[in-house]
Amino acid sequence: MNTVLFRTVQTESGQASAQTVSFDFEGRQLNAPKGITVAAALMQNQVLHFRDSPVSGQPRAPYCQMGVCFECLVQINGVQNRQSCMTTIEDGMVIRMQQGQTTFTVIQTGDEQ
């Protein structure tokens, strides 16, 4: 079953906004209405896997859509840890899935006794 989560909102004249932007996600050229968030643009293009949890490896996607949960992190134009729900899509953006750190190094600080 393929569920459509987002659709283009119609204007008062009954037509979709003519202004669109083109962007790259994981090597795919996609289009979205100008002025929406990166998260909305990706989901409108049926992208439902934004990153993997560094703890469990489970796929993650936007949850709150208001910048609280940080589930929507992606890499935008080479910059990691960008909240896609808080970033407006722009023409020519290059968006990649967030590649989190999966191993951690314990660093001890202070005096050891």
C-alpha positions in Angstrom: 0.0 0.0 0.0 1.4 3.4 -1.0 0.0 6.2 1.2 0.4 9.8 0.1 1.3 11.9 3.1 1.4 15.3 1.6 -0.2 16.9 -1.5 0.2 20.2 -3.1 -2.2 22.8 -1.7 -4.4 24.5 -4.3 -4.5 28.3 -4.6 -7.7 30.3 -4.7 -7.8 30.0 -8.4 -7.8 26.2 -8.0 -4.3 25.7 -9.5 -1.2 24.5 -7.8 1.6 27.1 -7.3 3.6 27.5 -10.5 6.8 28.2 -8.6 8.7 25.0 -8.0 12.3 24.3 -7.0 14.5 21.4 -8.1 16.8 19.6 -5.6 18.9 16.5 -5.3 18.2 13.8 -2.8 20.6 10.8 -2.8 21.3 11.3 -6.5 17.6 11.7 -7.5 16.4 15.0 -9.0 13.1 15.9 -7.3 10.8 18.9 -7.4 8.7 20.7 -4.8 6.7 23.9 -4.4 8.8 26.9 -3.5 8.5 27.9 0.2 7.9 24.6 1.9 10.3 22.9 4.3 12.9 20.3 3.2 11.0 17.7 5.3 7.7 18.5 3.5 9.4 18.5 0.1 11.0 15.1 0.7 7.8 13.5 2.1 5.8 15.0 -0.8 8.2 13.0 -3.1 7.5 9.8 -1.1 10.8 9.9 0.8 10.1 8.4 4.2 13.6 7.4 5.4 15.7 10.4 6.3 18.4 8.8 8.5 19.2 5.7 10.6 19.3 5.8 14.4 23.0 5.6 15.5 21.8 3.6 18.5 19.6 0.9 17.0 20.1 1.4 13.2 16.3 1.8 12.8 15.1 4.1 10.0 13.9 7.6 11.1 11.7 10.3 9.5 10.1 13.5 10.7 7.8 13.2 13.7 6.9 16.5 15.2 7.4 18.8 12.2 8.2 21.7 14.6 11.9 21.3 15.5 11.5 19.5 18.8 12.2 15.8 18.2 15.3 15.9 15.8 14.1 12.8 14.0 14.3 14.7 10.6 18.1 15.3 10.6 19.7 15.3 7.1 22.8 16.6 5.4 22.1 19.7 3.3 24.8 21.0 1.0 27.5 19.1 2.9 26.4 20.3 6.4 25.4 17.5 8.7 22.7 17.7 11.5 20.3 20.0 9.7 16.7 19.9 10.9 14.8 19.4 7.7 11.5 20.5 9.2 13.0 23.9 10.1 14.8 24.6 6.8 13.1 26.0 3.7 13.7 24.1 0.5 15.8 26.0 -2.1 16.5 25.5 -5.7 19.7 23.4 -6.3 20.0 22.0 -2.7 21.9 18.8 -2.4 20.3 16.7 0.4 21.7 13.4 1.7 20.6 11.0 4.4 22.1 11.8 7.8 25.0 9.4 8.5 25.3 9.4 12.3 28.2 8.0 14.3 27.7 4.3 15.1 30.7 3.8 17.4 31.7 5.9 20.4 34.9 6.4 22.3 34.8 6.8 26.0 37.0 9.6 27.2 37.7 9.9 30.9 38.3 13.3 32.3 39.5 14.5 35.7 41.6 12.7 38.3 41.4 8.9 38.4 41.9 7.4 41.8 
